[in-house]
């Protein structure tokens, strides 16, 4: 998640893969994080709070059929030298 810049820790916290059917062709996943989501994360972490945003993406085959669904939860927090305060909150 380099889009937040070097002021943030961004780590994987959880991940699940739901395999729906076998993939017999090339597989594709499109990861899109909206500007609103980025702004929400930045606002929630402004005072040093940590947040746990969740992202879900479908993996599709060449015909567009979903073969698996991936859920990923991240840990996001400003690095200590950029924090204004302390605390924790969940963003899901």
LUMNU-541168 format. One record per residue (C-alpha): residue number from 1; residue in three letters; chain; x, y, z. Coordinates in steps of 0.001 Angstrom, whole numbers, plus 500000, padded with zeros to 6 digits. Layout:
<rs>
+-----+-----+----+--------+--------+--------+
:   i :  aa : ch :     c1 :     c2 :     c3 :
+-----+-----+----+--------+--------+--------+
: NUM : Ala :  A :      X :      Y :      Z :
...
+-----+-----+----+--------+--------+--------+
</rs>
This chain:
<rs>
+-----+-----+----+--------+--------+--------+
:   i :  aa : ch :     c1 :     c2 :     c3 :
+-----+-----+----+--------+--------+--------+
:   1 : Unk :  A : 500000 : 500000 : 500000 :
:   2 : Unk :  A : 502666 : 502467 : 498924 :
:   3 : Unk :  A : 499906 : 504952 : 498085 :
:   4 : Unk :  A : 499912 : 506091 : 501724 :
:   5 : Unk :  A : 503592 : 506969 : 501554 :
:   6 : Unk :  A : 506472 : 506319 : 503915 :
:   7 : Unk :  A : 504756 : 507876 : 506962 :
:   8 : Unk :  A : 502744 : 504685 : 507541 :
:   9 : Unk :  A : 503243 : 501101 : 508630 :
:  10 : Unk :  A : 501104 : 498854 : 506416 :
:  11 : Unk :  A : 501190 : 495171 : 507318 :
:  12 : Unk :  A : 499079 : 492141 : 506504 :
:  13 : Unk :  A : 496964 : 491194 : 509514 :
:  14 : Unk :  A : 494613 : 488524 : 508107 :
:  15 : Unk :  A : 493861 : 486866 : 504789 :
:  16 : Unk :  A : 491357 : 484282 : 503577 :
:  17 : Unk :  A : 490916 : 482657 : 500200 :
:  18 : Unk :  A : 487595 : 481091 : 499301 :
:  19 : Unk :  A : 488206 : 478701 : 496404 :
:  20 : Unk :  A : 484984 : 478557 : 494397 :
:  21 : Unk :  A : 485987 : 476447 : 491397 :
:  22 : Unk :  A : 489199 : 475321 : 489682 :
:  23 : Unk :  A : 490849 : 477803 : 487370 :
:  24 : Unk :  A : 491752 : 476212 : 484045 :
:  25 : Unk :  A : 492821 : 479393 : 482216 :
:  26 : Unk :  A : 494876 : 482436 : 483122 :
:  27 : Unk :  A : 493493 : 484146 : 486221 :
:  28 : Unk :  A : 493134 : 487849 : 486952 :
:  29 : Unk :  A : 492480 : 490051 : 489967 :
:  30 : Unk :  A : 491930 : 493799 : 489933 :
:  31 : Unk :  A : 492824 : 495654 : 493118 :
:  32 : Unk :  A : 491168 : 499067 : 493393 :
:  33 : Unk :  A : 491363 : 501322 : 496440 :
:  34 : Unk :  A : 489164 : 504387 : 496131 :
:  35 : Unk :  A : 490257 : 507903 : 497000 :
:  36 : Unk :  A : 487507 : 507892 : 499647 :
:  37 : Unk :  A : 488989 : 504789 : 501298 :
:  38 : Unk :  A : 492460 : 506335 : 501296 :
:  39 : Unk :  A : 491108 : 509559 : 502817 :
:  40 : Unk :  A : 489191 : 507573 : 505439 :
:  41 : Unk :  A : 492332 : 505666 : 506443 :
:  42 : Unk :  A : 494361 : 508884 : 506619 :
:  43 : Unk :  A : 491710 : 510577 : 508748 :
:  44 : Unk :  A : 491343 : 507580 : 511079 :
:  45 : Unk :  A : 495113 : 507411 : 511645 :
:  46 : Unk :  A : 495774 : 511162 : 511917 :
:  47 : Unk :  A : 496184 : 511041 : 515718 :
:  48 : Unk :  A : 498251 : 507857 : 515779 :
:  49 : Unk :  A : 495350 : 505408 : 515903 :
:  50 : Unk :  A : 495707 : 502067 : 514172 :
:  51 : Unk :  A : 493053 : 500848 : 511751 :
:  52 : Unk :  A : 492278 : 497511 : 510158 :
:  53 : Unk :  A : 490778 : 498097 : 506692 :
:  54 : Unk :  A : 489343 : 495058 : 504943 :
:  55 : Unk :  A : 489509 : 494482 : 501197 :
:  56 : Unk :  A : 487771 : 491802 : 499152 :
:  57 : Unk :  A : 488700 : 490989 : 495563 :
:  58 : Unk :  A : 487402 : 488381 : 493141 :
:  59 : Unk :  A : 489829 : 486297 : 491102 :
:  60 : Unk :  A : 488344 : 485641 : 487663 :
:  61 : Unk :  A : 489227 : 483489 : 484673 :
:  62 : Unk :  A : 489502 : 484678 : 481071 :
:  63 : Unk :  A : 485721 : 484429 : 480613 :
:  64 : Unk :  A : 485121 : 486610 : 483691 :
:  65 : Unk :  A : 483846 : 483798 : 485924 :
:  66 : Unk :  A : 484805 : 484056 : 489592 :
:  67 : Unk :  A : 487106 : 481194 : 490636 :
:  68 : Unk :  A : 488051 : 482484 : 494080 :
:  69 : Unk :  A : 487419 : 485348 : 496464 :
:  70 : Unk :  A : 490248 : 486839 : 498528 :
:  71 : Unk :  A : 489689 : 488781 : 501764 :
:  72 : Unk :  A : 492593 : 490740 : 503186 :
:  73 : Unk :  A : 492753 : 492751 : 506406 :
:  74 : Unk :  A : 495591 : 495221 : 506852 :
:  75 : Unk :  A : 497123 : 496882 : 509896 :
:  76 : Unk :  A : 497708 : 500577 : 509150 :
:  77 : Unk :  A : 499277 : 503076 : 511539 :
:  78 : Unk :  A : 501421 : 506175 : 511275 :
:  79 : Unk :  A : 505056 : 505676 : 512209 :
:  80 : Unk :  A : 505931 : 507032 : 515686 :
:  81 : Unk :  A : 507671 : 510196 : 514486 :
:  82 : Unk :  A : 504533 : 511245 : 512566 :
:  83 : Unk :  A : 501963 : 510503 : 515309 :
:  84 : Unk :  A : 500099 : 513291 : 517101 :
:  85 : Unk :  A : 498368 : 511080 : 519697 :
:  86 : Unk :  A : 497597 : 507506 : 520693 :
:  87 : Unk :  A : 494674 : 505079 : 520428 :
:  88 : Unk :  A : 493077 : 502318 : 518360 :
:  89 : Unk :  A : 490029 : 501985 : 516172 :
:  90 : Unk :  A : 488619 : 499546 : 513638 :
:  91 : Unk :  A : 487728 : 500470 : 510072 :
:  92 : Unk :  A : 485755 : 497739 : 508323 :
+-----+-----+----+--------+--------+--------+
</rs>
